[in-house]
């Protein structure tokens, strides 16, 4: 009666338990974890994760970014090589050999002189106004509110405003005096020297400011 039913029920439970243990052992032996066949729940990426990924990709901390220093070196190297739109190697070749090189220098100087003066006379006021407004805004955002990318733009683009004014002054001087030959080459050489001095000063100040910012933020492990 009851004893037999209880014994049969216990035997069935024992067999079921044995089968479960056997199946679990088989899964473990084959390297399969119980429940491994179930599809994991998918989690949608949050907007915060997307923002952090984009921020890390762009890297708003300019002074610890290698590309900023490469751009700084390339910009000043290009500015010192092109004197009033004339490559300086062509100026040197014109001084040593003359001939066609001298004619090319004179033609390029005349073309770029008229171009620079036309821009200065037609849109000079607007360029100065908009450039002064943009530079003032970047200075406030960078050095008052602490935006590092604005500081980098000011230190990179600010000295080029001075170079542009020097170029306009050189164009006015060439237009008024009309130098030729060696006198023209001296004007171009003096302008290039002044641009190089501005570039060296700008690079030195930018490097000092960038190192100071990196030391404050601890980008170098300090």
C-alpha positions as CSV (number, residue, x, y, z in Angstrom):
1,X,0.0,0.0,0.0
2,X,1.3,3.2,1.2
3,X,4.8,1.9,1.8
4,X,5.0,0.5,-1.7
5,X,3.8,3.8,-3.2
6,X,6.3,5.8,-1.2
7,X,9.1,3.5,-2.2
8,X,8.2,3.8,-5.9
9,X,7.9,7.5,-5.6
10,X,11.3,7.8,-4.0
11,X,12.8,5.5,-6.7
12,X,11.4,7.8,-9.5
13,X,12.8,10.9,-7.7
14,X,16.2,9.3,-7.3
15,X,16.3,8.3,-11.0
16,X,15.3,11.8,-12.1
17,X,18.0,13.3,-9.9
18,X,20.6,10.8,-11.3
19,X,19.6,11.8,-14.9
20,X,20.0,15.5,-14.1
21,X,23.4,15.0,-12.5
22,X,24.4,12.9,-15.6
23,X,23.3,15.6,-18.0
24,X,25.1,18.3,-16.1
25,X,28.3,16.3,-16.0
26,X,28.0,15.6,-19.7
27,X,27.7,19.3,-20.4
28,X,30.6,20.2,-18.2
29,X,32.8,17.5,-19.8
30,X,32.0,18.9,-23.3
31,X,32.7,22.4,-22.2
32,X,29.1,23.5,-22.3
33,X,27.7,25.4,-19.4
34,X,24.1,24.9,-18.4
35,X,22.0,27.6,-19.9
36,X,24.7,28.4,-22.5
37,X,22.2,27.9,-25.3
38,X,20.0,30.7,-24.2
39,X,20.4,34.0,-26.1
40,X,21.8,36.7,-23.9
41,X,19.8,39.8,-23.4
42,X,20.8,42.7,-25.7
43,X,21.6,46.0,-24.0
44,X,21.1,49.1,-26.0
45,X,24.0,51.5,-25.9
46,X,23.2,54.6,-24.0
47,X,23.7,58.2,-25.2
48,X,26.4,58.7,-22.5
49,X,28.5,55.9,-23.9
50,X,28.2,57.3,-27.4
51,X,29.2,60.7,-26.2
52,X,32.3,59.4,-24.3
53,X,33.4,57.4,-27.4
54,X,33.2,60.5,-29.6
55,X,34.9,62.6,-27.0
56,X,37.8,60.1,-26.7
57,X,38.1,60.0,-30.5
58,X,38.2,63.8,-30.9
59,X,40.4,64.4,-27.8
60,X,39.5,68.0,-26.9
61,X,42.7,68.2,-24.8
62,X,44.9,69.8,-27.6
63,X,48.2,70.2,-25.8
64,X,48.5,66.5,-25.1
65,X,47.6,65.6,-28.7
66,X,50.4,64.9,-31.1
67,X,48.5,66.2,-34.1
68,X,48.3,69.7,-32.6
69,X,52.1,69.9,-32.4
70,X,52.4,68.5,-36.0
71,X,50.0,71.1,-37.2
72,X,51.8,73.9,-35.4
73,X,55.2,72.9,-37.0
74,X,53.7,72.5,-40.5
75,X,51.9,75.8,-40.3
76,X,54.9,77.8,-39.4
77,X,57.2,76.0,-41.8
78,X,54.8,76.8,-44.6
79,X,54.4,80.4,-43.5
80,X,58.2,81.0,-43.5
81,X,58.6,79.2,-46.9
82,X,56.0,81.2,-48.8
83,X,56.9,84.9,-48.8
84,X,54.1,87.0,-50.3
85,X,53.0,83.9,-52.2
86,X,56.5,83.3,-53.6
87,X,58.4,80.1,-52.6
88,X,61.6,81.2,-51.0
89,X,63.7,78.6,-53.0
90,X,62.6,80.4,-56.1
91,X,63.8,83.7,-54.6
92,X,67.2,82.2,-53.9
93,X,67.5,80.7,-57.4
94,X,66.6,84.1,-58.8
95,X,69.3,85.8,-56.8
96,X,72.0,83.3,-57.9
97,X,71.0,82.7,-61.5
98,X,68.6,85.4,-62.6
99,X,67.0,84.9,-66.0
100,X,63.7,83.1,-66.0
101,X,63.7,82.6,-62.2
102,X,64.0,86.4,-61.7
103,X,61.1,87.0,-64.1
104,X,59.0,84.4,-62.3
105,X,59.7,86.1,-58.9
106,X,58.8,89.5,-60.2
107,X,55.6,88.2,-61.8
108,X,54.5,86.3,-58.7
109,X,55.2,89.3,-56.4
110,X,53.2,91.6,-58.6
111,X,50.2,89.2,-58.8
112,X,50.1,88.5,-55.0
113,X,50.8,92.1,-54.1
114,X,47.7,93.2,-56.1
115,X,45.7,90.4,-54.7
116,X,46.6,91.2,-51.0
117,X,45.9,94.9,-51.5
118,X,42.6,94.3,-53.2
119,X,41.4,92.1,-50.3
120,X,42.7,94.6,-47.8
121,X,41.0,97.5,-49.5
122,X,37.7,95.8,-50.3
123,X,37.1,93.6,-47.2
124,X,39.8,94.8,-44.8
125,X,37.4,96.4,-42.3
126,X,35.2,93.3,-42.2
127,X,38.2,91.0,-41.8
128,X,39.5,93.1,-38.9
129,X,36.1,93.3,-37.3
130,X,35.1,89.7,-37.6
131,X,38.7,88.5,-36.9
132,X,38.9,90.7,-33.8
133,X,35.5,89.5,-32.5
134,X,36.4,85.8,-33.1
135,X,39.8,86.2,-31.5
136,X,38.4,88.0,-28.5
137,X,35.7,85.3,-28.0
138,X,38.3,82.6,-28.2
139,X,40.5,84.4,-25.7
140,X,37.7,84.7,-23.2
141,X,36.6,81.1,-23.6
142,X,40.1,79.8,-23.4
143,X,41.9,81.8,-20.8
144,X,38.9,82.9,-18.6
145,X,36.7,79.8,-18.8
146,X,39.5,77.3,-19.3
147,X,38.6,75.7,-22.6
148,X,41.8,74.1,-23.8
149,X,40.8,73.8,-27.4
150,X,40.1,77.6,-27.5
151,X,43.5,78.2,-26.0
152,X,45.1,76.1,-28.7
153,X,43.3,77.9,-31.5
154,X,44.4,81.3,-30.1
155,X,48.0,80.2,-29.8
156,X,48.0,78.7,-33.3
157,X,45.9,81.3,-35.1
158,X,46.7,84.5,-33.2
159,X,50.2,85.0,-34.4
160,X,49.1,84.5,-38.0
161,X,47.0,87.6,-37.7
162,X,50.2,89.5,-37.1
163,X,51.8,87.8,-40.0
164,X,48.9,88.8,-42.2
165,X,49.3,92.5,-41.1
166,X,53.0,92.2,-41.9
167,X,52.2,90.9,-45.4
168,X,49.8,93.7,-46.1
169,X,52.4,96.2,-45.0
170,X,55.0,94.6,-47.3
171,X,52.5,94.7,-50.2
172,X,52.0,98.5,-49.6
173,X,55.7,99.0,-49.4
174,X,56.4,97.2,-52.7
175,X,53.5,99.1,-54.4
176,X,54.9,102.5,-53.3
177,X,58.6,101.9,-53.9
178,X,58.4,99.3,-56.8
179,X,61.8,97.6,-56.0
180,X,63.4,95.5,-58.6
181,X,66.2,92.9,-58.6
182,X,68.3,92.8,-55.5
183,X,66.2,95.4,-53.7
184,X,63.1,93.2,-54.1
185,X,65.0,90.2,-52.9
186,X,66.1,92.1,-49.8
187,X,62.5,93.0,-49.0
188,X,61.4,89.4,-49.3
189,X,64.3,88.2,-47.2
190,X,63.6,90.7,-44.5
191,X,59.9,89.8,-44.4
192,X,60.8,86.1,-44.2
193,X,63.2,86.8,-41.3
194,X,60.4,88.7,-39.4
195,X,58.0,85.8,-40.0
196,X,60.5,83.4,-38.7
197,X,61.1,85.4,-35.5
198,X,57.3,85.6,-34.9
199,X,57.1,81.8,-35.5
200,X,59.9,81.0,-33.1
201,X,58.4,83.2,-30.4
202,X,54.9,81.7,-31.0
203,X,56.2,78.1,-30.9
204,X,58.3,78.7,-27.7
205,X,55.3,80.4,-25.9
206,X,52.9,77.6,-27.1
207,X,55.3,74.9,-25.9
208,X,55.8,76.5,-22.5
209,X,52.0,77.0,-22.1
210,X,51.2,73.5,-23.3
211,X,53.7,71.9,-20.8
212,X,52.3,74.0,-18.0
213,X,48.7,72.8,-18.8
214,X,49.8,69.2,-19.1
215,X,51.6,69.4,-15.7
216,X,48.5,70.9,-14.1
217,X,46.1,68.4,-15.6
218,X,48.5,65.5,-14.9
219,X,48.6,64.2,-18.5
220,X,52.3,63.2,-18.0
221,X,51.5,61.0,-15.0
222,X,52.3,63.7,-12.5
